[in-house]
Amino acid sequence: MSRQDIENAAPWRIDQLRQLAEKLRSEQAILFTYSRASGTVITTWGSTAEQSAQAAVGANIIKKGWGWPEDTIVESEKVKALRDRIAELEDERDELRYRASGGTL
């Protein structure tokens, strides 16, 4: 199983982990799974962006301790989405300021 296959399956794994965490009344969860085909896979979930970020930090600490490659040390998808949205809003703000100052597009 390739890394891309694992990443493609991530939304399903995250949803399953979310369901389990909600049943357990947990705000965040880190799941370690292993198969011969994919090796060890770590999936994280958090009920909010903050909880998601904390779960990702926890998983990253473990990955670093296990000597995983640097490209596996990742940020929470919820946090990435918020950062992207902030960048979009900043671009919109800058465009509005430019127009308000008499500039043309």
Phi and psi in degrees as a GROMACS rama.xvg file:
@    title "Ramachandran Plot"
@    xaxis  label "Phi"
@    yaxis  label "Psi"
@TYPE xy
-82.8971  164.761  SER-2
-60.4078  -36.959  ARG-3
-63.3893  -40.2875  GLN-4
-59.8499  -41.6548  ASP-5
-64.3592  -45.2911  ILE-6
-64.6668  -36.9527  GLU-7
-64.9515  -30.212  ASN-8
-83.5273  -8.2041  ALA-9
-55.6171  -45.698  ALA-10
-57.8792  -37.9797  PRO-11
-66.2457  -46.303  TRP-12
-63.2833  -41.4153  ARG-13
-63.4724  -42.214  ILE-14
-63.89  -42.3282  ASP-15
-63.2047  -40.9859  GLN-16
-66.4585  -39.6606  LEU-17
-58.6375  -47.1528  ARG-18
-60.2159  -43.8341  GLN-19
-63.3073  -47.0688  LEU-20
-60.9232  -41.5171  ALA-21
-64.9421  -39.9064  GLU-22
-61.7073  -36.1271  LYS-23
-85.4424  1.06386  LEU-24
56.4836  42.3601  ARG-25
-101.842  147.946  SER-26
-91.4975  -19.4666  GLU-27
-152.54  156.351  GLN-28
-150.638  147.284  ALA-29
-127.146  124.865  ILE-30
-118.184  128.223  LEU-31
-107.31  127.025  PHE-32
-130.092  156.717  THR-33
-141.127  137.956  TYR-34
-144.771  157.232  SER-35
-61.8417  -33.7795  ARG-36
-70.1047  -40.1248  ALA-37
-112.038  -10.4764  SER-38
74.2004  -153.814  GLY-39
-85.2753  131.87  THR-40
-124.361  133.062  VAL-41
-113.474  126.618  ILE-42
-120.945  136.188  THR-43
-123.083  155.756  THR-44
-149.989  145.624  TRP-45
-141.791  146.199  GLY-46
-68.7727  -25.615  SER-47
-130.766  172.806  THR-48
-60.6164  -39.6737  ALA-49
-65.0419  -45.8901  GLU-50
-64.7792  -39.2091  GLN-51
-62.6076  -42.5333  SER-52
-63.2738  -41.7065  ALA-53
-64.4461  -40.4357  GLN-54
-63.9255  -41.4264  ALA-55
-64.3189  -40.0697  ALA-56
-61.7373  -44.6671  VAL-57
-59.7071  -45.1895  GLY-58
-64.3442  -38.9415  ALA-59
-66.1657  -36.1202  ASN-60
-60.9395  -43.9353  ILE-61
-66.158  -43.9514  ILE-62
-58.4902  -44.7057  LYS-63
-62.0064  -43.203  LYS-64
-62.2667  -30.4547  GLY-65
-86.6026  -2.16806  TRP-66
75.4487  27.9293  GLY-67
-67.735  154.579  TRP-68
-59.2955  149.062  PRO-69
-57.8573  -32.6758  GLU-70
-71.836  -4.65726  ASP-71
-93.4997  -7.49983  THR-72
-85.4939  102.529  ILE-73
-124.396  163.93  VAL-74
-92.7024  154.916  GLU-75
-56.4058  138.806  SER-76
-62.2704  -35.4881  GLU-77
-63.8006  -40.9227  LYS-78
-68.0443  -41.8308  VAL-79
-58.1446  -44.3857  LYS-80
-62.3451  -40.4793  ALA-81
-65.7318  -40.7435  LEU-82
-62.7702  -41.6885  ARG-83
-62.9136  -42.6076  ASP-84
-65.7633  -39.6433  ARG-85
-60.1813  -43.9354  ILE-86
-62.0396  -41.0755  ALA-87
-61.9818  -46.0424  GLU-88
-64.2867  -38.1765  LEU-89
-64.7  -39.332  GLU-90
-63.2258  -43.2009  ASP-91
-62.4768  -42.3475  GLU-92
-60.825  -45.7799  ARG-93
-62.7351  -39.3121  ASP-94
-64.9956  -42.5953  GLU-95
-64.104  -39.6187  LEU-96
-63.4484  -41.0821  ARG-97
-62.2669  -46.0816  TYR-98
-64.1306  -41.34  ARG-99
-65.1379  -26.9785  ALA-100
-82.2398  1.8509  SER-101
96.4  1.3861  GLY-102
-71.1854  161.222  GLY-103
-120.579  154.382  THR-104
